[in-house]
Amino acid sequence: MVWLWLVVGLALVVIGLFIFTQGGQNVGPAITTIGVAIWLILLVSPGRAHDHARPFLNDWLKSLQSKNNMPCCDGTDTDAIEDWETKDSRYRVKFRGEWFDVPESAIVDGPNRGGDALLWMNKGYMGMSVRCFMPGSMT
């Protein structure tokens, strides 16, 4: 589906530039801008941790809960983690350029079948906080 939108965005840029060179001084730039906007949205969108090449992990991901029995994943909503570390025997995660301390209650225990660290954030009008975090291998 992403490839389709990339092609649509590219087609709009090409069409917009063509119309602009043919005298469409108002329409050409507008169409080109829409095409560029589609590309930027697709390129800046955060990745998801679900690996469609490994669908056998979906049921496991849906079963994950934090230490306070909060469900972590509905099967599609894992957030893209930029980095993570341990500091003073506690976990910290970097999400959207900002570091967040991981509360003890948000840690997901057990083996990580996916390998990479997994993160689920609460995002609301009061700001963001870590809902669930499962550390990955530190390689």
N, CA, C and O atoms as CSV, one atom per row, in Angstrom:
chain,resi,resn,atom,element,x,y,z
A,1,MET,N,N,0.819,-1.184,0.000
A,1,MET,CA,C,0.000,0.000,0.000
A,1,MET,C,C,0.872,1.261,0.000
A,1,MET,O,O,0.546,2.250,-0.658
A,2,VAL,N,N,1.983,1.215,0.744
A,2,VAL,CA,C,2.884,2.368,0.789
A,2,VAL,C,C,3.457,2.634,-0.597
A,2,VAL,O,O,3.606,3.787,-1.002
A,3,TRP,N,N,3.779,1.561,-1.325
A,3,TRP,CA,C,4.350,1.738,-2.667
A,3,TRP,C,C,3.373,2.450,-3.577
A,3,TRP,O,O,3.771,3.276,-4.397
A,4,LEU,N,N,2.091,2.135,-3.437
A,4,LEU,CA,C,1.083,2.795,-4.255
A,4,LEU,C,C,1.084,4.301,-4.001
A,4,LEU,O,O,1.037,5.088,-4.946
A,5,TRP,N,N,1.137,4.706,-2.728
A,5,TRP,CA,C,1.137,6.134,-2.399
A,5,TRP,C,C,2.424,6.813,-2.845
A,5,TRP,O,O,2.408,7.980,-3.234
A,6,LEU,N,N,3.548,6.082,-2.791
A,6,LEU,CA,C,4.795,6.657,-3.300
A,6,LEU,C,C,4.692,6.927,-4.805
A,6,LEU,O,O,5.145,7.965,-5.286
A,7,VAL,N,N,4.098,5.993,-5.536
A,7,VAL,CA,C,3.922,6.171,-6.982
A,7,VAL,C,C,2.961,7.326,-7.251
A,7,VAL,O,O,3.214,8.151,-8.129
A,8,VAL,N,N,1.858,7.388,-6.501
A,8,VAL,CA,C,0.904,8.489,-6.673
A,8,VAL,C,C,1.593,9.834,-6.416
A,8,VAL,O,O,1.426,10.778,-7.189
A,9,GLY,N,N,2.364,9.916,-5.332
A,9,GLY,CA,C,3.080,11.156,-5.014
A,9,GLY,C,C,4.039,11.551,-6.117
A,9,GLY,O,O,4.093,12.715,-6.514
A,10,LEU,N,N,4.799,10.580,-6.615
A,10,LEU,CA,C,5.744,10.858,-7.704
A,10,LEU,C,C,5.001,11.306,-8.963
A,10,LEU,O,O,5.428,12.242,-9.639
A,11,ALA,N,N,3.896,10.641,-9.275
A,11,ALA,CA,C,3.112,11.012,-10.455
A,11,ALA,C,C,2.589,12.444,-10.321
A,11,ALA,O,O,2.611,13.201,-11.292
A,12,LEU,N,N,2.122,12.821,-9.133
A,12,LEU,CA,C,1.631,14.188,-8.939
A,12,LEU,C,C,2.744,15.222,-9.110
A,12,LEU,O,O,2.518,16.294,-9.671
A,13,VAL,N,N,3.943,14.899,-8.626
A,13,VAL,CA,C,5.069,15.824,-8.801
A,13,VAL,C,C,5.377,15.998,-10.288
A,13,VAL,O,O,5.556,17.120,-10.761
A,14,VAL,N,N,5.437,14.898,-11.016
A,14,VAL,CA,C,5.750,14.965,-12.450
A,14,VAL,C,C,4.660,15.720,-13.205
A,14,VAL,O,O,4.954,16.587,-14.027
A,15,ILE,N,N,3.407,15.387,-12.923
A,15,ILE,CA,C,2.292,16.075,-13.596
A,15,ILE,C,C,2.299,17.568,-13.252
A,15,ILE,O,O,2.121,18.412,-14.131
A,16,GLY,N,N,2.505,17.887,-11.985
A,16,GLY,CA,C,2.542,19.297,-11.582
A,16,GLY,C,C,3.643,20.070,-12.274
A,16,GLY,O,O,3.430,21.195,-12.727
A,17,LEU,N,N,4.827,19.466,-12.358
A,17,LEU,CA,C,5.932,20.140,-13.042
A,17,LEU,C,C,5.639,20.315,-14.531
A,17,LEU,O,O,5.957,21.353,-15.111
A,18,PHE,N,N,5.035,19.301,-15.147
A,18,PHE,CA,C,4.680,19.397,-16.564
A,18,PHE,C,C,3.672,20.525,-16.787
A,18,PHE,O,O,3.847,21.343,-17.690
A,19,ILE,N,N,2.628,20.571,-15.974
A,19,ILE,CA,C,1.613,21.629,-16.114
A,19,ILE,C,C,2.246,23.005,-15.912
A,19,ILE,O,O,1.922,23.954,-16.626
A,20,PHE,N,N,3.143,23.106,-14.943
A,20,PHE,CA,C,3.818,24.386,-14.687
A,20,PHE,C,C,4.620,24.836,-15.902
A,20,PHE,O,O,4.573,26.009,-16.274
A,21,THR,N,N,5.360,23.910,-16.527
A,21,THR,CA,C,6.179,24.281,-17.694
A,21,THR,C,C,5.326,24.597,-18.909
A,21,THR,O,O,5.805,25.247,-19.839
A,22,GLN,N,N,4.077,24.155,-18.928
A,22,GLN,CA,C,3.176,24.429,-20.047
A,22,GLN,C,C,2.326,25.675,-19.822
A,22,GLN,O,O,1.405,25.947,-20.592
A,23,GLY,N,N,2.633,26.432,-18.769
A,23,GLY,CA,C,1.934,27.682,-18.544
A,23,GLY,C,C,0.932,27.661,-17.401
A,23,GLY,O,O,0.288,28.677,-17.139
A,24,GLY,N,N,0.786,26.567,-16.731
A,24,GLY,CA,C,-0.148,26.492,-15.600
A,24,GLY,C,C,0.516,27.010,-14.334
A,24,GLY,O,O,0.881,26.235,-13.450
A,25,GLN,N,N,0.666,28.313,-14.255
A,25,GLN,CA,C,1.416,28.932,-13.158
A,25,GLN,C,C,0.752,28.738,-11.794
A,25,GLN,O,O,1.447,28.770,-10.778
A,26,ASN,N,N,-0.559,28.539,-11.733
A,26,ASN,CA,C,-1.249,28.372,-10.455
A,26,ASN,C,C,-1.481,26.904,-10.113
A,26,ASN,O,O,-1.309,26.492,-8.966
A,27,VAL,N,N,-1.869,26.126,-11.104
A,27,VAL,CA,C,-2.237,24.732,-10.871
A,27,VAL,C,C,-0.997,23.841,-10.701
A,27,VAL,O,O,-0.975,22.968,-9.833
A,28,GLY,N,N,0.016,24.057,-11.516
A,28,GLY,CA,C,1.213,23.217,-11.477
A,28,GLY,C,C,1.865,23.147,-10.105
A,28,GLY,O,O,2.080,22.051,-9.588
A,29,PRO,N,N,2.187,24.297,-9.497
A,29,PRO,CA,C,2.807,24.254,-8.177
A,29,PRO,C,C,1.913,23.610,-7.107
A,29,PRO,O,O,2.418,22.960,-6.192
A,30,ALA,N,N,0.605,23.786,-7.218
A,30,ALA,CA,C,-0.308,23.181,-6.234
A,30,ALA,C,C,-0.263,21.659,-6.325
A,30,ALA,O,O,-0.202,20.975,-5.304
A,31,ILE,N,N,-0.292,21.135,-7.534
A,31,ILE,CA,C,-0.237,19.678,-7.720
A,31,ILE,C,C,1.117,19.142,-7.269
A,31,ILE,O,O,1.182,18.100,-6.616
A,32,THR,N,N,2.187,19.835,-7.605
A,32,THR,CA,C,3.526,19.423,-7.180
A,32,THR,C,C,3.627,19.410,-5.655
A,32,THR,O,O,4.212,18.491,-5.080
A,33,THR,N,N,3.070,20.408,-5.010
A,33,THR,CA,C,3.104,20.486,-3.548
A,33,THR,C,C,2.377,19.305,-2.915
A,33,THR,O,O,2.845,18.750,-1.920
A,34,ILE,N,N,1.255,18.924,-3.474
A,34,ILE,CA,C,0.511,17.768,-2.948
A,34,ILE,C,C,1.359,16.498,-3.076
A,34,ILE,O,O,1.421,15.694,-2.145
A,35,GLY,N,N,2.004,16.321,-4.220
A,35,GLY,CA,C,2.862,15.141,-4.415
A,35,GLY,C,C,4.014,15.099,-3.434
A,35,GLY,O,O,4.319,14.048,-2.869
A,36,VAL,N,N,4.657,16.243,-3.228
A,36,VAL,CA,C,5.769,16.321,-2.266
A,36,VAL,C,C,5.258,16.055,-0.856
A,36,VAL,O,O,5.932,15.388,-0.070
A,37,ALA,N,N,4.078,16.566,-0.527
A,37,ALA,CA,C,3.510,16.343,0.806
A,37,ALA,C,C,3.259,14.859,1.044
A,37,ALA,O,O,3.525,14.360,2.138
A,38,ILE,N,N,2.758,14.152,0.051
A,38,ILE,CA,C,2.536,12.705,0.190
A,38,ILE,C,C,3.857,12.004,0.492
A,38,ILE,O,O,3.921,11.161,1.386
A,39,TRP,N,N,4.895,12.343,-0.238
A,39,TRP,CA,C,6.205,11.728,-0.004
A,39,TRP,C,C,6.718,12.029,1.409
A,39,TRP,O,O,7.207,11.133,2.098
A,40,LEU,N,N,6.608,13.280,1.834
A,40,LEU,CA,C,7.094,13.640,3.165
A,40,LEU,C,C,6.331,12.897,4.258
A,40,LEU,O,O,6.932,12.419,5.220
A,41,ILE,N,N,5.030,12.799,4.115
A,41,ILE,CA,C,4.235,12.073,5.116
A,41,ILE,C,C,4.675,10.616,5.192
A,41,ILE,O,O,4.817,10.068,6.286
A,42,LEU,N,N,4.887,9.992,4.056
A,42,LEU,CA,C,5.288,8.582,4.052
A,42,LEU,C,C,6.702,8.393,4.600
A,42,LEU,O,O,6.973,7.409,5.288
A,43,LEU,N,N,7.592,9.317,4.305
A,43,LEU,CA,C,8.974,9.166,4.747
A,43,LEU,C,C,9.172,9.516,6.213
A,43,LEU,O,O,10.095,8.999,6.843
A,44,VAL,N,N,8.331,10.378,6.773
A,44,VAL,CA,C,8.483,10.815,8.144
A,44,VAL,C,C,7.652,9.954,9.096
A,44,VAL,O,O,7.886,9.973,10.304
A,45,SER,N,N,6.697,9.209,8.574
A,45,SER,CA,C,5.838,8.385,9.430
A,45,SER,C,C,6.674,7.375,10.200
A,45,SER,O,O,7.600,6.783,9.644
A,46,PRO,N,N,6.355,7.171,11.482
A,46,PRO,CA,C,7.109,6.197,12.260
A,46,PRO,C,C,6.856,4.789,11.781
A,46,PRO,O,O,5.755,4.450,11.347
A,47,GLY,N,N,7.888,3.975,11.866
A,47,GLY,CA,C,7.728,2.575,11.528
A,47,GLY,C,C,7.012,1.819,12.630
A,47,GLY,O,O,6.927,2.286,13.766
A,48,ARG,N,N,6.515,0.684,12.297
A,48,ARG,CA,C,5.846,-0.168,13.267
A,48,ARG,C,C,6.689,-1.411,13.487
A,48,ARG,O,O,7.385,-1.865,12.579
A,49,ALA,N,N,6.627,-1.953,14.678
A,49,ALA,CA,C,7.466,-3.087,15.019
A,49,ALA,C,C,6.931,-4.401,14.488
A,49,ALA,O,O,7.671,-5.383,14.436
A,50,HIS,N,N,5.680,-4.449,14.096
A,50,HIS,CA,C,5.146,-5.703,13.588
A,50,HIS,C,C,5.803,-6.029,12.270
A,50,HIS,O,O,5.812,-5.225,11.338
A,51,ASP,N,N,6.350,-7.222,12.212
A,51,ASP,CA,C,7.034,-7.684,11.017
A,51,ASP,C,C,6.063,-8.560,10.240
A,51,ASP,O,O,5.773,-9.683,10.652
A,52,HIS,N,N,5.558,-8.055,9.118
A,52,HIS,CA,C,4.580,-8.810,8.344
A,52,HIS,C,C,5.190,-10.074,7.747
A,52,HIS,O,O,4.469,-10.978,7.327
A,53,ALA,N,N,6.501,-10.133,7.712
A,53,ALA,CA,C,7.160,-11.351,7.239
A,53,ALA,C,C,7.167,-12.428,8.326
A,53,ALA,O,O,7.467,-13.590,8.054
A,54,ARG,N,N,6.832,-12.029,9.564
A,54,ARG,CA,C,6.776,-12.981,10.681
A,54,ARG,C,C,5.410,-12.887,11.384
A,54,ARG,O,O,5.342,-12.487,12.546
A,55,PRO,N,N,4.331,-13.249,10.689
A,55,PRO,CA,C,2.996,-13.116,11.276
A,55,PRO,C,C,2.779,-14.026,12.483
A,55,PRO,O,O,1.841,-13.820,13.254
A,56,PHE,N,N,3.628,-15.019,12.650
A,56,PHE,CA,C,3.488,-15.910,13.795
A,56,PHE,C,C,3.729,-15.189,15.123
A,56,PHE,O,O,3.393,-15.725,16.179
A,57,LEU,N,N,4.303,-13.987,15.088
A,57,LEU,CA,C,4.515,-13.211,16.310
A,57,LEU,C,C,3.282,-12.414,16.731
A,57,LEU,O,O,3.231,-11.928,17.861
A,58,ASN,N,N,2.290,-12.265,15.854
A,58,ASN,CA,C,1.143,-11.413,16.155
A,58,ASN,C,C,0.402,-11.833,17.417
A,58,ASN,O,O,0.095,-10.986,18.256
A,59,ASP,N,N,0.107,-13.118,17.571
A,59,ASP,CA,C,-0.613,-13.577,18.767
A,59,ASP,C,C,0.216,-13.334,20.023
A,59,ASP,O,O,-0.322,-12.952,21.062
A,60,TRP,N,N,1.519,-13.554,19.925
A,60,TRP,CA,C,2.386,-13.306,21.078
A,60,TRP,C,C,2.373,-11.815,21.438
A,60,TRP,O,O,2.251,-11.461,22.611
A,61,LEU,N,N,2.498,-10.952,20.437
A,61,LEU,CA,C,2.484,-9.505,20.687
A,61,LEU,C,C,1.169,-9.076,21.342
A,61,LEU,O,O,1.174,-8.265,22.268
A,62,LYS,N,N,0.056,-9.611,20.869
A,62,LYS,CA,C,-1.247,-9.265,21.439
A,62,LYS,C,C,-1.393,-9.744,22.883
A,62,LYS,O,O,-2.193,-9.193,23.638
A,63,SER,N,N,-0.634,-10.755,23.269
A,63,SER,CA,C,-0.751,-11.309,24.621
A,63,SER,C,C,0.101,-10.559,25.650
A,63,SER,O,O,-0.041,-10.805,26.848
A,64,LEU,N,N,0.972,-9.663,25.219
A,64,LEU,CA,C,1.898,-9.001,26.139
A,64,LEU,C,C,1.171,-8.041,27.076
A,64,LEU,O,O,0.260,-7.316,26.676
A,65,GLN,N,N,1.610,-8.061,28.353
A,65,GLN,CA,C,1.072,-7.163,29.367
A,65,GLN,C,C,2.220,-6.644,30.213
A,65,GLN,O,O,3.226,-7.328,30.409
A,66,SER,N,N,2.057,-5.423,30.713
A,66,SER,CA,C,3.068,-4.862,31.613
A,66,SER,C,C,2.898,-5.489,32.995
A,66,SER,O,O,1.982,-6.281,33.215
A,67,LYS,N,N,3.782,-5.132,33.918
A,67,LYS,CA,C,3.729,-5.685,35.272
A,67,LYS,C,C,2.438,-5.322,36.010
A,67,LYS,O,O,2.034,-6.029,36.934
A,68,ASN,N,N,1.796,-4.234,35.612
A,68,ASN,CA,C,0.534,-3.867,36.257
A,68,ASN,C,C,-0.665,-4.395,35.456
A,68,ASN,O,O,-1.772,-3.865,35.557
A,69,ASN,N,N,-0.427,-5.438,34.664
A,69,ASN,CA,C,-1.452,-6.133,33.871
A,69,ASN,C,C,-2.137,-5.240,32.836
A,69,ASN,O,O,-3.278,-5.502,32.456
A,70,MET,N,N,-1.462,-4.201,32.381
A,70,MET,CA,C,-1.979,-3.345,31.317
A,70,MET,C,C,-1.681,-4.025,29.981
A,70,MET,O,O,-0.523,-4.335,29.697
A,71,PRO,N,N,-2.714,-4.264,29.147
A,71,PRO,CA,C,-2.428,-4.827,27.820
A,71,PRO,C,C,-1.590,-3.844,27.011
A,71,PRO,O,O,-1.823,-2.635,27.041
A,72,CYS,N,N,-0.625,-4.374,26.298
A,72,CYS,CA,C,0.292,-3.500,25.558
A,72,CYS,C,C,-0.113,-3.300,24.116
A,72,CYS,O,O,-0.023,-2.185,23.603
A,73,CYS,N,N,-0.552,-4.344,23.455
A,73,CYS,CA,C,-0.643,-4.312,21.998
A,73,CYS,C,C,-1.958,-4.897,21.518
A,73,CYS,O,O,-2.412,-5.932,22.006
A,74,ASP,N,N,-2.568,-4.210,20.544
A,74,ASP,CA,C,-3.764,-4.760,19.916
A,74,ASP,C,C,-3.420,-5.466,18.602
A,74,ASP,O,O,-4.309,-5.924,17.884
A,75,GLY,N,N,-2.149,-5.547,18.302
A,75,GLY,CA,C,-1.702,-6.207,17.082
A,75,GLY,C,C,-1.201,-5.254,16.013
A,75,GLY,O,O,-0.638,-5.693,15.010
A,76,THR,N,N,-1.399,-3.943,16.211
A,76,THR,CA,C,-0.981,-2.993,15.181
A,76,THR,C,C,-0.314,-1.746,15.739
A,76,THR,O,O,0.180,-0.933,14.957
A,77,ASP,N,N,-0.276,-1.558,17.043
A,77,ASP,CA,C,0.058,-0.232,17.565
A,77,ASP,C,C,1.413,-0.091,18.246
A,77,ASP,O,O,1.576,0.808,19.070
A,78,THR,N,N,2.377,-0.926,17.944
A,78,THR,CA,C,3.692,-0.775,18.548
A,78,THR,C,C,4.356,0.491,18.026
A,78,THR,O,O,4.349,0.743,16.821
A,79,ASP,N,N,4.933,1.296,18.931
A,79,ASP,CA,C,5.566,2.550,18.529
A,79,ASP,C,C,7.018,2.316,18.125
A,79,ASP,O,O,7.669,1.386,18.603
A,80,ALA,N,N,7.508,3.166,17.246
A,80,ALA,CA,C,8.887,3.066,16.775
A,80,ALA,C,C,9.816,3.664,17.827
A,80,ALA,O,O,9.720,4.847,18.155
A,81,ILE,N,N,10.696,2.851,18.339
A,81,ILE,CA,C,11.646,3.294,19.360
A,81,ILE,C,C,12.934,3.727,18.666
A,81,ILE,O,O,13.439,3.030,17.787
A,82,GLU,N,N,13.458,4.873,19.064
A,82,GLU,CA,C,14.682,5.382,18.451
A,82,GLU,C,C,15.929,4.826,19.132
A,82,GLU,O,O,16.920,4.516,18.472
A,83,ASP,N,N,15.872,4.704,20.456
A,83,ASP,CA,C,17.027,4.230,21.211
A,83,ASP,C,C,16.550,3.863,22.604
A,83,ASP,O,O,15.472,4.282,23.025
A,84,TRP,N,N,17.340,3.086,23.318
A,84,TRP,CA,C,17.033,2.780,24.705
A,84,TRP,C,C,18.331,2.487,25.435
A,84,TRP,O,O,19.344,2.150,24.821
A,85,GLU,N,N,18.286,2.620,26.754
A,85,GLU,CA,C,19.480,2.412,27.569
A,85,GLU,C,C,19.061,2.085,28.994
A,85,GLU,O,O,17.897,2.218,29.372
A,86,THR,N,N,20.038,1.658,29.763
A,86,THR,CA,C,19.826,1.512,31.204
A,86,THR,C,C,20.657,2.591,31.888
A,86,THR,O,O,21.808,2.841,31.529
A,87,LYS,N,N,20.042,3.220,32.881
A,87,LYS,CA,C,20.725,4.259,33.638
A,87,LYS,C,C,20.306,4.118,35.089
A,87,LYS,O,O,19.116,4.163,35.402
A,88,ASP,N,N,21.275,3.947,35.976
A,88,ASP,CA,C,20.999,3.746,37.401
A,88,ASP,C,C,20.042,2.579,37.614
A,88,ASP,O,O,19.106,2.675,38.407
A,89,SER,N,N,20.280,1.480,36.907
A,89,SER,CA,C,19.474,0.251,37.012
A,89,SER,C,C,18.025,0.443,36.571
A,89,SER,O,O,17.154,-0.329,36.973
A,90,ARG,N,N,17.757,1.444,35.762
A,90,ARG,CA,C,16.401,1.699,35.233
A,90,ARG,C,C,16.501,1.858,33.721
A,90,ARG,O,O,17.541,2.240,33.185
A,91,TYR,N,N,15.419,1.563,33.066
A,91,TYR,CA,C,15.384,1.730,31.607
A,91,TYR,C,C,14.953,3.152,31.239
A,91,TYR,O,O,14.164,3.790,31.935
A,92,ARG,N,N,15.508,3.621,30.109
A,92,ARG,CA,C,15.088,4.880,29.497
A,92,ARG,C,C,14.922,4.615,28.010
A,92,ARG,O,O,15.679,3.839,27.427
A,93,VAL,N,N,13.934,5.257,27.392
A,93,VAL,CA,C,13.695,5.078,25.962
A,93,VAL,C,C,13.667,6.439,25.281
A,93,VAL,O,O,13.257,7.441,25.866
A,94,LYS,N,N,14.108,6.447,24.046
A,94,LYS,CA,C,14.053,7.675,23.251
A,94,LYS,C,C,12.952,7.504,22.207
A,94,LYS,O,O,12.971,6.581,21.393
A,95,PHE,N,N,11.996,8.425,22.261
A,95,PHE,CA,C,10.846,8.386,21.362
A,95,PHE,C,C,10.576,9.805,20.869
A,95,PHE,O,O,10.412,10.727,21.667
A,96,ARG,N,N,10.533,9.970,19.551
A,96,ARG,CA,C,10.326,11.285,18.928
A,96,ARG,C,C,11.314,12.326,19.440
A,96,ARG,O,O,10.954,13.476,19.691
A,97,GLY,N,N,12.562,11.902,19.590
A,97,GLY,CA,C,13.620,12.823,19.975
A,97,GLY,C,C,13.714,13.149,21.448
A,97,GLY,O,O,14.563,13.949,21.841
A,98,GLU,N,N,12.872,12.560,22.274
A,98,GLU,CA,C,12.844,12.867,23.710
A,98,GLU,C,C,13.053,11.584,24.525
A,98,GLU,O,O,12.539,10.521,24.178
A,99,TRP,N,N,13.819,11.709,25.618
A,99,TRP,CA,C,14.055,10.567,26.503
A,99,TRP,C,C,12.958,10.486,27.563
A,99,TRP,O,O,12.560,11.497,28.141
A,100,PHE,N,N,12.476,9.267,27.809
A,100,PHE,CA,C,11.458,9.008,28.817
A,100,PHE,C,C,11.957,7.917,29.757
A,100,PHE,O,O,12.505,6.911,29.307
A,101,ASP,N,N,11.770,8.111,31.057
A,101,ASP,CA,C,12.057,7.061,32.032
A,101,ASP,C,C,10.947,6.027,31.957
A,101,ASP,O,O,9.771,6.373,31.842
A,102,VAL,N,N,11.323,4.761,32.021
A,102,VAL,CA,C,10.338,3.685,31.979
A,102,VAL,C,C,9.968,3.320,33.417
A,102,VAL,O,O,10.830,2.885,34.181
A,103,PRO,N,N,8.707,3.491,33.795
A,103,PRO,CA,C,8.304,3.088,35.146
A,103,PRO,C,C,8.423,1.572,35.298
A,103,PRO,O,O,8.226,0.832,34.335
A,104,GLU,N,N,8.738,1.125,36.479
A,104,GLU,CA,C,8.861,-0.311,36.748
A,104,GLU,C,C,7.587,-1.054,36.348
A,104,GLU,O,O,7.648,-2.179,35.851
A,105,SER,N,N,6.443,-0.426,36.563
A,105,SER,CA,C,5.163,-1.077,36.258
A,105,SER,C,C,4.911,-1.228,34.759
A,105,SER,O,O,4.035,-1.996,34.363
A,106,ALA,N,N,5.656,-0.515,33.923
A,106,ALA,CA,C,5.453,-0.576,32.470
A,106,ALA,C,C,6.320,-1.635,31.797
A,106,ALA,O,O,6.177,-1.876,30.599
A,107,ILE,N,N,7.215,-2.268,32.550
A,107,ILE,CA,C,8.121,-3.253,31.963
A,107,ILE,C,C,7.374,-4.556,31.698
A,107,ILE,O,O,6.595,-5.022,32.530
A,108,VAL,N,N,7.625,-5.130,30.530
A,108,VAL,CA,C,7.041,-6.413,30.151
A,108,VAL,C,C,8.094,-7.485,30.419
A,108,VAL,O,O,9.181,-7.457,29.842
A,109,ASP,N,N,7.764,-8.424,31.294
A,109,ASP,CA,C,8.690,-9.503,31.637
A,109,ASP,C,C,8.573,-10.648,30.627
A,109,ASP,O,O,7.572,-10.781,29.923
A,110,GLY,N,N,9.603,-11.452,30.580
A,110,GLY,CA,C,9.592,-12.632,29.726
A,110,GLY,C,C,10.547,-12.478,28.565
A,110,GLY,O,O,11.084,-11.398,28.321
A,111,PRO,N,N,10.751,-13.573,27.849
A,111,PRO,CA,C,11.670,-13.525,26.713
A,111,PRO,C,C,11.079,-12.718,25.560
A,111,PRO,O,O,9.878,-12.776,25.297
A,112,ASN,N,N,11.925,-11.978,24.891
A,112,ASN,CA,C,11.509,-11.163,23.760
A,112,ASN,C,C,11.698,-11.987,22.488
A,112,ASN,O,O,12.820,-12.123,22.001
A,113,ARG,N,N,10.624,-12.531,21.955
A,113,ARG,CA,C,10.682,-13.380,20.769
A,113,ARG,C,C,11.026,-12.597,19.509
A,113,ARG,O,O,11.515,-13.170,18.535
A,114,GLY,N,N,10.774,-11.286,19.521
A,114,GLY,CA,C,11.060,-10.473,18.348
A,114,GLY,C,C,12.507,-10.041,18.250
A,114,GLY,O,O,12.988,-9.732,17.160
A,115,GLY,N,N,13.222,-10.016,19.397
A,115,GLY,CA,C,14.628,-9.621,19.407
A,115,GLY,C,C,14.856,-8.152,19.677
A,115,GLY,O,O,15.639,-7.807,20.562
A,116,ASP,N,N,14.184,-7.264,18.928
A,116,ASP,CA,C,14.357,-5.823,19.103
A,116,ASP,C,C,13.499,-5.330,20.260
A,116,ASP,O,O,12.469,-5.922,20.582
A,117,ALA,N,N,13.937,-4.234,20.882
A,117,ALA,CA,C,13.156,-3.630,21.966
A,117,ALA,C,C,11.796,-3.191,21.430
A,117,ALA,O,O,11.682,-2.743,20.289
A,118,LEU,N,N,10.772,-3.325,22.264
A,118,LEU,CA,C,9.402,-2.962,21.890
A,118,LEU,C,C,8.896,-1.877,22.820
A,118,LEU,O,O,9.164,-1.904,24.021
A,119,LEU,N,N,8.164,-0.924,22.264
A,119,LEU,CA,C,7.682,0.213,23.035
A,119,LEU,C,C,6.243,0.529,22.657
A,119,LEU,O,O,5.877,0.511,21.482
A,120,TRP,N,N,5.424,0.823,23.682
A,120,TRP,CA,C,4.067,1.309,23.492
A,120,TRP,C,C,3.934,2.549,24.365
A,120,TRP,O,O,4.171,2.500,25.571
A,121,MET,N,N,3.553,3.658,23.746
A,121,MET,CA,C,3.440,4.934,24.454
A,121,MET,C,C,1.972,5.305,24.663
A,121,MET,O,O,1.110,4.976,23.849
A,122,ASN,N,N,1.712,5.994,25.769
A,122,ASN,CA,C,0.439,6.683,25.963
A,122,ASN,C,C,0.618,8.073,25.385
A,122,ASN,O,O,1.564,8.779,25.734
A,123,LYS,N,N,-0.293,8.469,24.497
A,123,LYS,CA,C,-0.209,9.799,23.892
A,123,LYS,C,C,-1.543,10.487,24.141
A,123,LYS,O,O,-2.585,10.020,23.682
A,124,GLY,N,N,-1.506,11.585,24.862
A,124,GLY,CA,C,-2.745,12.279,25.173
A,124,GLY,C,C,-2.526,13.767,25.348
A,124,GLY,O,O,-1.423,14.277,25.154
A,125,TYR,N,N,-3.580,14.445,25.714
A,125,TYR,CA,C,-3.500,15.901,25.860
A,125,TYR,C,C,-2.586,16.318,27.006
A,125,TYR,O,O,-2.125,17.459,27.042
A,126,MET,N,N,-2.318,15.412,27.942
A,126,MET,CA,C,-1.422,15.723,29.060
A,126,MET,C,C,0.040,15.405,28.728
A,126,MET,O,O,0.917,15.594,29.571
A,127,GLY,N,N,0.307,14.928,27.520
A,127,GLY,CA,C,1.663,14.584,27.132
A,127,GLY,C,C,1.802,13.103,26.850
A,127,GLY,O,O,0.812,12.403,26.639
A,128,MET,N,N,3.027,12.632,26.848
A,128,MET,CA,C,3.304,11.231,26.550
A,128,MET,C,C,3.952,10.560,27.749
A,128,MET,O,O,4.650,11.193,28.541
A,129,SER,N,N,3.700,9.255,27.859
A,129,SER,CA,C,4.338,8.446,28.885
A,129,SER,C,C,4.453,7.025,28.360
A,129,SER,O,O,3.774,6.643,27.406
A,130,VAL,N,N,5.316,6.255,28.990
A,130,VAL,CA,C,5.535,4.873,28.568
A,130,VAL,C,C,4.430,3.997,29.151
A,130,VAL,O,O,4.238,3.943,30.365
A,131,ARG,N,N,3.700,3.306,28.257
A,131,ARG,CA,C,2.676,2.354,28.699
A,131,ARG,C,C,3.292,0.980,28.928
A,131,ARG,O,O,3.052,0.350,29.958
A,132,CYS,N,N,4.097,0.511,27.953
A,132,CYS,CA,C,4.747,-0.788,28.056
A,132,CYS,C,C,6.109,-0.709,27.368
A,132,CYS,O,O,6.284,-0.007,26.372
A,133,PHE,N,N,7.060,-1.445,27.922
A,133,PHE,CA,C,8.387,-1.521,27.309
A,133,PHE,C,C,8.943,-2.912,27.528
A,133,PHE,O,O,8.886,-3.455,28.631
A,134,MET,N,N,9.482,-3.482,26.463
A,134,MET,CA,C,10.150,-4.786,26.534
A,134,MET,C,C,11.534,-4.620,25.941
A,134,MET,O,O,11.678,-4.354,24.748
A,135,PRO,N,N,12.566,-4.779,26.785
A,135,PRO,CA,C,13.931,-4.594,26.272
A,135,PRO,C,C,14.274,-5.653,25.224
A,135,PRO,O,O,13.729,-6.757,25.228
A,136,GLY,N,N,15.175,-5.292,24.343
A,136,GLY,CA,C,15.658,-6.222,23.337
A,136,GLY,C,C,17.109,-6.578,23.622
A,136,GLY,O,O,17.669,-6.217,24.658
A,137,SER,N,N,17.688,-7.282,22.693
A,137,SER,CA,C,19.103,-7.618,22.849
A,137,SER,C,C,19.921,-6.346,22.643
A,137,SER,O,O,19.583,-5.525,21.790
A,138,MET,N,N,20.968,-6.181,23.398
A,138,MET,CA,C,21.778,-4.948,23.332
A,138,MET,C,C,22.965,-5.138,22.409
A,138,MET,O,O,24.108,-4.889,22.791
A,139,THR,N,N,22.686,-5.582,21.187
A,139,THR,CA,C,23.786,-5.764,20.227
A,139,THR,C,C,23.748,-4.710,19.173
A,139,THR,O,O,24.595,-4.701,18.279
